[in-house]
Amino acid sequence: MSEQDNLVTSEAGVEKVVKGARRVAVLGIKTEQHADQPAFYVPRYLAEAGVEVVPVPVYYADVTHILGKPVYRRLVDIPGDLDVVDVFRRPQDIDGHLDDLIAKKPKAVWFQSGIRNDAAAARLAKAGIQVVQDRCLMVDHRRYGAR
C-alpha cells in the first residue's frame, strides 16, 4: 500500500479499518469517573460490542485498571499486535506519541472526532500505518455493523 493509500478518507477504507478492529488500544482513555466523556464511553461501547480494548491512559498515574483491563503507559509495552490505536489527544499532543506509535506499528491509527494532525498522519502513513482522522470510532462501528 502506498503512503497516500494509508491516509484513509474513503468510506470503503474506513469500513475496512472498522471491520478489522478486533484489538484496539485507546490512547488517552479516561477512567470510570469520567463516564460522561467520549474518552471513556467510546472505549466502553467498543468493549461491550466485543472489541478487545487495551487502556493506555496519559494521566491517572495511580490507576492500574480501566474497564476491568490492565493499563499500559506506553504502546510498545503492550504484548501482541494491535489492529487500531484510537487516539483521544489534542492534535498538538499527538507528536509526542509518534515514536511510540511507529515503534508499536498497529495496522491503523484513528484520530477521534475533532482531531486532525496532517503532519503526524503523513509520518504514520509513511511508516506503513493506516490513518483515519476526525471521525468517531463508535459512530463508524455502529454504521458498519462490525461484530
SEGU-447082 format. One line per field, with one value per residue: x, y, z of N, C-alpha, C in turn; residue in three letters; residue number from 1. Coordinates in steps of 0.05 Angstrom, whole numbers, plus 5000, padded with zeros to 4 digits. Layout:
N
n.u <- [X ...]
n.v <- [Y ...]
n.w <- [Z ...]
ca.u <- [X ...]
ca.v <- [Y ...]
ca.w <- [Z ...]
c.u <- [X ...]
c.v <- [Y ...]
c.w <- [Z ...]
resn <- [ALA ...]
resi <- [NUM ...]
END
This chain:
147
n.u <- [5017 5010 5040 5003 4956 4951 4930 4870 4810 4765 4698 4696 4747 4748 4708 4734 4777 4748 4720 4763 4779 4793 4825 4838 4877 4869 4890 4899 4854 4801 4781 4732 4709 4700 4656 4620 4647 4673 4724 4720 4668 4666 4708 4685 4636 4659 4683 4638 4615 4645 4697 4767 4793 4848 4872 4906 4922 4938 4942 4927 4962 4960 4923 4909 4876 4826 4761 4762 4808 4880 4922 4967 5025 5055 5050 5086 5095 5053 5035 5036 4999 4966 4905 4882 4899 4864 4858 4854 4873 4895 4906 4957 4985 4995 5042 5081 5072 5085 5134 5127 5079 5096 5137 5107 5074 5016 4961 4928 4917 4873 4846 4803 4738 4742 4796 4853 4915 4954 5009 5028 4996 5016 5068 5059 5032 5074 5105 5079 5030 4960 4917 4862 4827 4793 4743 4691 4702 4664 4615 4625 4633 4583 4556 4578 4567 4604 4624]
n.v <- [4976 5044 5105 5148 5118 5099 5141 5144 5160 5148 5120 5065 5051 5067 5033 4984 4988 4993 4943 4910 4919 4888 4886 4939 4991 5044 5106 5156 5145 5155 5150 5110 5148 5189 5179 5205 5227 5226 5200 5159 5135 5118 5077 5042 5029 5001 4957 4933 4918 4875 4883 4877 4918 4957 4994 5056 5102 5172 5205 5198 5168 5133 5095 5028 4994 4999 4994 4943 4922 4914 4972 5004 5042 5058 5047 5010 4975 4940 4874 4833 4842 4901 4922 4972 5037 5079 5146 5194 5250 5318 5352 5378 5349 5299 5292 5280 5227 5199 5169 5125 5104 5091 5054 5013 4999 4991 4966 5007 5077 5117 5179 5211 5244 5312 5314 5328 5321 5333 5330 5292 5249 5240 5224 5176 5147 5144 5108 5062 5054 5056 5113 5145 5204 5252 5227 5189 5130 5098 5115 5100 5046 5029 5043 5010 4960 4926 4867]
n.w <- [5000 4984 5010 5006 5002 5053 5081 5101 5073 5045 5047 5040 5055 5109 5129 5122 5159 5207 5208 5214 5265 5317 5362 5401 5422 5467 5467 5513 5542 5588 5658 5696 5728 5694 5661 5629 5588 5521 5516 5552 5545 5492 5486 5524 5499 5454 5480 5501 5454 5439 5424 5438 5484 5500 5551 5550 5587 5593 5635 5706 5741 5784 5772 5756 5728 5678 5655 5673 5653 5651 5652 5606 5600 5557 5487 5464 5504 5506 5499 5440 5377 5351 5324 5317 5341 5379 5384 5434 5441 5443 5381 5379 5416 5397 5369 5407 5416 5371 5361 5394 5373 5321 5332 5356 5314 5297 5257 5242 5258 5293 5294 5336 5331 5314 5318 5284 5252 5206 5193 5229 5214 5162 5173 5201 5160 5123 5151 5142 5166 5170 5171 5201 5206 5248 5259 5292 5324 5350 5326 5272 5279 5295 5248 5208 5226 5251 5279]
ca.u <- [5000 5026 5037 4978 4934 4949 4913 4844 4789 4741 4680 4704 4771 4740 4694 4753 4791 4729 4715 4787 4786 4787 4840 4841 4888 4857 4910 4885 4829 4795 4772 4704 4699 4694 4639 4604 4665 4678 4748 4712 4645 4672 4720 4665 4619 4674 4686 4612 4609 4661 4725 4786 4803 4872 4874 4932 4917 4960 4942 4918 4986 4954 4903 4921 4856 4803 4742 4770 4832 4904 4930 4994 5033 5066 5040 5106 5095 5031 5043 5019 4993 4943 4892 4878 4902 4844 4872 4839 4893 4893 4923 4985 4997 4999 5071 5096 5067 5092 5155 5114 5061 5111 5151 5087 5064 4989 4952 4916 4914 4847 4843 4775 4724 4753 4825 4868 4943 4962 5037 5031 4984 5034 5091 5049 5027 5100 5115 5063 5007 4937 4908 4836 4826 4769 4719 4686 4703 4638 4595 4630 4630 4554 4548 4586 4559 4627 4619]
ca.v <- [5000 5069 5125 5162 5099 5096 5163 5133 5180 5137 5105 5037 5048 5069 5009 4962 4992 4987 4915 4896 4928 4867 4893 4968 5006 5071 5125 5179 5136 5166 5130 5108 5173 5208 5163 5222 5238 5207 5183 5136 5120 5105 5051 5025 5018 4981 4933 4920 4907 4852 4890 4876 4945 4959 5021 5070 5129 5191 5215 5178 5151 5112 5076 5003 4981 5014 4975 4916 4913 4927 4994 5006 5071 5062 5027 4989 4956 4923 4850 4826 4861 4918 4928 5001 5054 5100 5168 5216 5270 5343 5350 5386 5330 5274 5290 5267 5198 5188 5149 5102 5093 5079 5031 4991 4993 4980 4967 5033 5096 5130 5204 5215 5268 5338 5312 5327 5329 5323 5323 5266 5228 5235 5209 5149 5135 5137 5085 5039 5052 5070 5134 5157 5229 5267 5210 5175 5101 5087 5120 5084 5018 5025 5046 4987 4934 4909 4849]
ca.w <- [5000 4983 5032 5003 5007 5082 5091 5095 5072 5032 5064 5038 5071 5137 5135 5124 5184 5228 5209 5222 5292 5338 5386 5399 5444 5469 5477 5524 5554 5615 5677 5701 5740 5672 5644 5611 5567 5499 5520 5567 5536 5466 5491 5538 5477 5439 5497 5503 5427 5435 5416 5460 5489 5516 5560 5551 5596 5593 5663 5725 5747 5804 5761 5745 5711 5667 5642 5682 5638 5660 5636 5597 5598 5530 5468 5459 5527 5503 5485 5417 5356 5353 5298 5316 5364 5379 5397 5447 5449 5427 5357 5384 5434 5382 5361 5429 5416 5345 5362 5407 5353 5299 5343 5360 5287 5293 5229 5237 5280 5289 5309 5342 5321 5321 5320 5258 5253 5180 5193 5244 5197 5140 5184 5206 5134 5112 5165 5134 5183 5160 5189 5198 5222 5253 5258 5316 5320 5359 5305 5249 5286 5293 5220 5191 5238 5257 5302]
c.u <- [5018 5021 5010 4954 4930 4934 4885 4822 4763 4724 4688 4729 4766 4726 4713 4769 4773 4725 4739 4795 4777 4801 4849 4854 4876 4877 4895 4858 4826 4784 4742 4692 4692 4675 4623 4621 4671 4703 4743 4689 4648 4686 4701 4646 4634 4677 4660 4604 4627 4690 4743 4798 4827 4876 4902 4926 4942 4964 4935 4940 4980 4935 4917 4902 4834 4787 4750 4795 4857 4912 4960 5001 5045 5055 5060 5107 5072 5040 5025 5014 4968 4931 4890 4887 4883 4854 4853 4860 4889 4913 4952 4999 5004 5029 5087 5092 5076 5113 5144 5095 5076 5126 5131 5076 5037 4982 4941 4916 4890 4847 4813 4764 4737 4784 4837 4896 4955 4992 5042 5019 5003 5058 5082 5044 5054 5112 5099 5039 4984 4927 4880 4836 4798 4743 4716 4685 4677 4617 4600 4628 4600 4545 4554 4581 4581 4621 4642]
c.v <- [5025 5087 5139 5144 5095 5119 5156 5155 5170 5121 5075 5032 5049 5043 4985 4964 4984 4957 4898 4902 4908 4874 4922 4979 5034 5090 5150 5171 5150 5144 5130 5133 5194 5194 5179 5233 5217 5189 5161 5121 5107 5078 5032 5012 4996 4955 4918 4907 4883 4858 4888 4904 4944 4988 5032 5099 5146 5202 5192 5158 5128 5091 5052 4988 5001 4994 4946 4906 4928 4950 4992 5035 5078 5040 5004 4969 4936 4898 4844 4848 4877 4923 4959 5013 5077 5123 5190 5235 5295 5340 5357 5367 5303 5270 5275 5237 5184 5165 5123 5088 5078 5054 5007 4981 4978 4981 4995 5050 5113 5155 5210 5241 5293 5337 5308 5336 5317 5315 5296 5244 5221 5218 5180 5134 5127 5112 5060 5034 5068 5090 5143 5181 5240 5251 5196 5145 5088 5091 5102 5054 5011 5025 5021 4960 4915 4893 4831]
c.w <- [5000 5007 5030 5009 5037 5095 5083 5096 5059 5052 5064 5055 5101 5146 5139 5151 5207 5230 5217 5251 5313 5364 5383 5425 5444 5483 5487 5537 5582 5632 5680 5714 5719 5651 5624 5588 5546 5503 5540 5554 5508 5471 5506 5517 5462 5454 5498 5476 5420 5425 5441 5462 5508 5525 5562 5560 5596 5621 5682 5732 5767 5795 5749 5726 5703 5651 5649 5669 5650 5641 5629 5594 5571 5512 5464 5481 5524 5488 5461 5398 5363 5326 5295 5343 5361 5396 5407 5458 5432 5404 5363 5403 5421 5376 5382 5431 5390 5346 5373 5387 5331 5308 5347 5334 5287 5264 5222 5262 5273 5307 5312 5330 5332 5323 5292 5263 5227 5179 5207 5226 5174 5150 5190 5179 5121 5125 5160 5151 5171 5181 5181 5216 5224 5248 5285 5311 5329 5337 5281 5255 5285 5264 5203 5204 5244 5282 5306]
resn <- [MET SER GLU GLN ASP ASN LEU VAL THR SER GLU ALA GLY VAL GLU LYS VAL VAL LYS GLY ALA ARG ARG VAL ALA VAL LEU GLY ILE LYS THR GLU GLN HIS ALA ASP GLN PRO ALA PHE TYR VAL PRO ARG TYR LEU ALA GLU ALA GLY VAL GLU VAL VAL PRO VAL PRO VAL TYR TYR ALA ASP VAL THR HIS ILE LEU GLY LYS PRO VAL TYR ARG ARG LEU VAL ASP ILE PRO GLY ASP LEU ASP VAL VAL ASP VAL PHE ARG ARG PRO GLN ASP ILE ASP GLY HIS LEU ASP ASP LEU ILE ALA LYS LYS PRO LYS ALA VAL TRP PHE GLN SER GLY ILE ARG ASN ASP ALA ALA ALA ALA ARG LEU ALA LYS ALA GLY ILE GLN VAL VAL GLN ASP ARG CYS LEU MET VAL ASP HIS ARG ARG TYR GLY ALA ARG]
resi <- [1 2 3 4 5 6 7 8 9 10 11 12 13 14 15 16 17 18 19 20 21 22 23 24 25 26 27 28 29 30 31 32 33 34 35 36 37 38 39 40 41 42 43 44 45 46 47 48 49 50 51 52 53 54 55 56 57 58 59 60 61 62 63 64 65 66 67 68 69 70 71 72 73 74 75 76 77 78 79 80 81 82 83 84 85 86 87 88 89 90 91 92 93 94 95 96 97 98 99 100 101 102 103 104 105 106 107 108 109 110 111 112 113 114 115 116 117 118 119 120 121 122 123 124 125 126 127 128 129 130 131 132 133 134 135 136 137 138 139 140 141 142 143 144 145 146 147]
END
